[in-house]
Amino acid sequence: MGKIFTPFLLTIFLTSLGLFPVLSVSAQEIPVVIKAINKQDQPISDATITTMDRMDALQKISQVADSTGSATFKLQKGHQYSVTITSINYITIEKGINLSGERTQFIITLERIEKMLGAVVVTSQRPLMRQEDDKTIVDPEVLANTSTSGYEVIEKTPGLFVDQDGNIYISSMSPARVYINGREMKMSTADIATMLKSLPPQAIDRIEILRTPSAKYDASGGGGLVNIILKKGVKIGMTGSITAGLQQGTYGNKLLGFTLNNNNGTSSSYLNLNYSNRNSFEEYITHRQVGLDSILNQDAVTHYGSGNWYAGFGVNRQFGSKWELGYDGRYSLNDFNNRTNNESVLNRVNSGNILSRNRSRIVNEGSGFLMNNGFVTKYKIDTLGSEWTNDISHTYARYDADQDFTINSYIPAYPPTVGDGNNLNKRTVFTAQSDLKLKFKKNYTLETGLKSSFLDFNSVSNYFRETSTARIKDMARTNTYDYKENINAAYLQLSKGIKDIIIKAGTRLENTNMKGRQTVPEDTSFTIHRTDLFPYIYLSKKVMTIAGYELRAYLVYRRTILRPVYEQLNPFPRFVDQYLSEVGSPSLRPQFTQNYEANISVNERPILAVGVNNTKDIFTSVVYQADSSSLQAYRTYDNLGKNKEWYIRGLGAIPPGGKYFFVLGGQYNHNMYDGFYENKPLTFTKGTWTFFTFHSLKMGKYTQATLQGFIRLKGQQQFYELTSFGALNASLNRQFIKRKLLVTLSVNDMFLTNRNDFKISQGSVKANGSIKTDSRRYGINLRYNFGIRKREEKQDMFDISAPN
C-alpha cells in the first residue's frame, strides 16, 4: 500500500501550517447596500440576500434584509458578485453586480408568485449552462424530468457525449474523469456507468464541467472532468417528492423513487431511495478479414436485464459561526442477468463457401454492491472566505458473477463445448484530503493541500469445461490476482485580482506507486514508482460591456497524465471468444497531455472556446494478428506515438425566463496522429463535427415542451472510423394539483439514429461492422412534490445560495 505521506509531502504540509499564524488576512473592502423590492416599489423585509464572489465561488455571505428591504455587505472593490435573493411568496432571483466603479447601492426587483401553493416552492429558472471561473455549470432540473437515471441526465446534457461503453467526452477525444461531490470515482468505466444508472435523476443538483481543471484536482486524465453534485437539504422546513416512471423500447424500464429534504437553520439533511428495473439490448456485428481470402462474420446480440436498488443519506451541521461538519453515504445493489448469442461464420471471399459456422450462448448472472461513505469538515477562518477543509472517504465495491456458456459447432460438426465459471472481485478505496484557502491583502488568494489515495483490488476467477468423461479446469480463463495503488499529492496555487483581471497559477506534485501480482495460473508481477509535476495557469479578463452584457475572456493551461490500470498491464492472455483474446502489456508507459484552452463568455454564459491538446506516448486498445493462426487475433494496449488535437467550440442561446429559450452549439475536433502500428509508420489526419441543441417552450402556465439532441458527423474512436449518428429527444411536461404533480411524456431517439457503422484498417487488421442498441424509448414520468413549512421563519433559516 505504501506510506500514507511521503517525507517531502509531510514537509510541505507542515511548512504550510507553520505559515498560517504569521500571514495577515485583509482586503480592500467597501460597504455595499443591496435592497429587495417588489414591482410596487415596496421593500421586501426578511428577504434572504446572498452574495458570492465570482473569483471565489466558496466565498459566500448571507444576510436577512431589514424593514427597508436592505442589507449591507463588506465586499471587495474591483470584484464581481452573484447576488441571490429569496423570500416567501416571491420567485427567487439571481443577478450579477460589478464593483469596478463607484456604485455601492443596488436595488433588485422580485416578482411575486401569483398564488401561494401550500408547500410548493416556486423559483425562477436558472440558466441551463453558465461559466463560472474555469468550469461550466449545468442546471439539470429540466433534463431530470425526462430521465429515469443519472446516466440519462448525463447523456442529455448539451455538449457532453457518452459512447456505447459509458465513456463521457467533453472537448477532447479522450474520455473525461467522473467525480461525485468532488471525489474521484476510482472504478472502471462499466462500474461507473452502472452506478450512474442506479442514481435517481432528481438527486442531481448540478453538473460541473471542467475541460482544464486547476492544480487542486488530480492530474489523471487529459479529457477533463465531470463533477456530479448531489442535492442536499437546502429548503426551509421539510420537503420531498415521490417519483415513478416507465419507459418502453424493445424492452421496458421501470423507476420508483423517494426523496426527503430537511433544514432547520443550523443543520440540513437529505434521504434518497430509488428502485429501477432496466432492460435493453445491444447488437454487435463485425466482419474481419482473415488472411487474404477469408472473412470472419460475427453477430452478437446481448440482452441486459438488471434490478437496481439505491439509497443515499446525508447530513450537514453548523457549529457556531466557524465549524461545519458533513456526512454523505451512498449504497447501491445491482442484480443482473445478461444473455448473449453470438453466431460466427467464416467465408471464402471469392467463392462465398462456408468454411466454419458455430454459435455460442453465454449467460452471466450475478450482483454488484457499492458502498461509499464520506466525511467533510470545514473551518471558516474569517468572513473573507479563508477556510480549511478536510475530506475523508471510503468506497467498497463487490462484484460476483456466475457464467454458463455453450458453443455449438455446425460446420464442421463437433460435439458442443460446455462450461461454466465464476468471477469475484473486490475493490476498496480510501482517500484523505486536506485543503487550505487563505485570503490576503491586495486581492491575493493562496490555496494549498495534500491528498493520499489507496486502492486495493483483488479478483478470483474459476472456469471449467465439461467433456464427455469429466469436468476439468479451464486454465485459459482461470486467474487470481491482486493490485494495489497508492497516489500521494500536494498542490500549491496562488491567484490575484487586478481590477478586471484574474490570474491564477499553481502546480501539483504526484507520487505514484503501483504493484500488481498474478498468482494463478502463473506468477506474473510488476511494480511502478514515479513522481511527476503538473503545472497550471489560468487567466481571466473582462473584454468589454455591450448593451449591458459583460464579455469576459479566459485562458487556461494544464499538464495531465493518464495512467494504465491493472488490466492493461497484466501480461496473461484472457479468453474473449474462440477467435479473440485479451492480453496486457507490463511495459506500457503513461501518456502525458499538454492542455491549452481560450474561451469567451457573455454574462457567465460560455459562447466560444478554442483548445489544443498535445499528447505523447499515447496508449490505446489495438488488435494484432496472432502468429499462431490467421483465425486468431488478440486485443492489447500499446504506446503508439503522439497526437495533436485542436478543437473549436461555439455556443449560442436565448436566456431562460421567457416563453421560449434554446441552446445551440457545435464543436469541431481535428486530430493529427503520428506514430507506429505493427512496427510500421502510421500517420493520419481526421476531423469530426459534433452539434448539440436544447429547446424549451412554455405552452401556458402549467405546460412546457422540450427538445434536445445531438449529431456527430463521421467521428473517430481511437483507430475506428465511425459513420454519422445522433439522437433527438422530446418531452411534454404538465403540472396538476396546484403544481404539486408533474407529468412528463417523453420519447428518446425518436428517429432511431443513435446507432453507427464503424471500420478499421490499420496494419494487418481490417474490419468493419455496426452497433445497435435499444435507444428509441417512449416514457411517462410522474413526480409529486410535498412539503411541511413552519409558520414562522426565523433569521438564517434559509440557506439558498447561487450554485457553486
Number of C-alpha atoms within 10 A of each C-alpha: 15 15 12 16 18 13 10 9 22 14 12 17 18 10 11 14 11 11 9 12 7 7 12 11 18 15 16 13 14 14 12 18 16 20 23 27 19 15 11 7 11 12 21 23 18 23 25 27 29 25 26 23 21 19 22 17 17 15 18 20 18 20 19 23 23 17 12 14 22 23 22 17 18 14 23 20 20 20 21 21 23 19 22 21 28 24 20 16 16 22 19 22 20 20 13 15 16 16 19 14 8 9 11 18 13 12 14 17 17 22 14 15 15 9 9 14 14 13 17 17 21 15 12 13 17 19 19 23 24 20 21 20 17 20 20 18 24 21 20 23 18 17 23 22 24 29 26 30 22 23 21 19 25 23 19 26 24 25 23 17 21 17 11 12 9 19 18 24 21 21 27 21 21 18 21 23 22 21 18 14 14 14 19 16 16 18 17 12 17 11 17 17 18 19 23 18 21 27 31 31 27 26 25 21 17 20 25 23 24 21 25 28 24 27 27 21 16 23 26 20 19 28 24 24 26 27 19 23 18 19 19 23 24 22 21 23 21 21 22 21 18 17 23 19 21 19 24 18 17 13 15 17 20 19 22 20 24 20 22 20 24 22 23 21 19 16 19 23 22 23 22 23 21 24 22 25 19 20 22 19 19 17 18 16 20 21 19 19 21 23 13 9 12 21 23 21 19 20 17 18 20 19 18 17 19 19 18 23 19 21 21 22 19 22 20 20 18 17 11 8 12 13 16 18 17 18 18 21 18 19 21 22 21 22 17 20 18 18 19 19 18 19 19 21 18 23 20 15 15 8 9 12 11 15 14 15 19 19 18 20 18 18 18 18 18 18 18 21 18 18 17 19 18 20 18 17 18 19 18 17 18 14 14 22 19 20 21 19 18 18 19 19 19 17 21 17 20 17 17 18 19 18 18 17 18 18 21 17 18 14 13 10 11 11 11 16 15 17 20 20 19 18 18 18 18 17 19 19 21 18 20 18 19 19 19 21 19 22 24 17 14 14 21 18 21 17 20 23 24 24 24 22 21 21 20 17 18 17 18 17 18 18 20 19 17 16 13 7 6 8 13 12 16 16 16 14 17 19 21 19 22 18 22 21 21 22 24 24 25 27 26 22 21 17 21 20 18 14 15 16 18 19 18 20 19 21 20 25 20 22 18 18 19 19 18 22 19 20 13 16 14 13 11 15 17 16 13 11 11 10 12 13 16 20 20 22 21 22 19 22 18 17 16 12 12 9 5 8 12 16 19 22 19 21 19 22 21 25 27 27 19 19 16 18 16 22 18 21 20 22 19 21 16 20 16 12 12 12 15 17 18 21 18 22 18 22 14 19 16 16 22 23 25 19 25 19 20 18 21 22 22 20 16 21 23 25 19 19 20 18 22 22 26 18 21 19 19 21 22 16 15 18 21 17 19 15 9 8 11 14 19 16 20 18 19 21 22 22 21 22 19 21 21 17 21 21 21 19 21 17 21 15 19 13 16 17 12 11 12 16 18 18 20 20 19 20 21 18 21 19 21 15 19 16 18 16 17 15 9 10 12 15 14 11 12 14 16 18 18 21 20 24 22 23 17 21 17 17 14 9 10 13 16 19 18 21 18 23 22 26 19 22 16 18 21 19 12 13 14 16 17 22 16 19 18 19 21 22 21 20 22 21 22 18 18 12 9 12 17 18 18 19 20 22 20 22 22 25 21 16 13 17 16 23 19 17 19 20 18 18 12 17 16 14 17 15 19 18 18 17 17 18 19 20 22 20 20 19 21 22 22 21 21 18 18 17 20 14 14 12 7 6 15 12 13 16 18 25 21 19 21 18 15 17
